[in-house]
């Protein structure tokens, strides 16, 4: 009888056993990379949105370029200001970025090669110049990396007097403003009027290819080194369901890929915050 009471007491104080909790599945590296890239682009867009209202910026442009392997140039960001046009290339790497201004190839952590991003941006600049007819000296080539990187590059690429600048994403608008201040000191008058900025902005929006097939062809062309024609592609229009604002293919794809969050609907950057 005594042993039964002891066993009863032990069972009463024994913690209840629960089945082991299932751990969430780990995302693969490519999923993590895509997510980091999306966050990086979002950070840059937020910064550019906070620039003076007379500036205009366009993100994720796909423009025809007969000299490019794919037949297109895909440009991360363009900022139009009264003193200069900034062509911004964003990179999502981790580790030491090493390279010279004239080197065709740079390295990441002394292990992986990458094309000199200023060479890449040069192609973008030439594509844009052919559309908006602007002098090369009025364009600033800006390459932005995340803070997960360290720079071992030509010191000139960090000096505000250069038209080729490498920056961290968190200091992007600081460098842009410093560059504009420098240009303002050298030339008191605006290089571009408000009307010219509006005209260039409208031209870039008009030439931007939003058709999903053309964009898929661009990616495929880069992989296979083949050119694709951008003719006979009708523009696919994506609009925010909240405000009706047109959004890029990239933003629409991000929303549609996150069906649990956006329920298969497309939202602009501003209205993504509420979901």
Secondary structure, DSSP 8 states (H G I E B T S, - for coil): -HHHHHHHHHHHHS--------------HHHHHHHHHHHHHHHHHHHHHTS-TT-EEEEEEEEE-TTSTTSEEEEEEEEE-SS-EEEEEEE---EEEEE-TT-SEEEETTTEEEE-HHHHHHHHHHHHHHHH---GGGEEEEEEE-TTEEEEE-GGGGSTT-SEEEEEGGGHHHHHHHHHHHHHHH-SS-SS-HHHHHHHHHHHHHH----HHHHHHHHHHHHHT-----TT-----EE-TTT--EE-HHHHHHHHH-HHHHTT----HHHHTT-
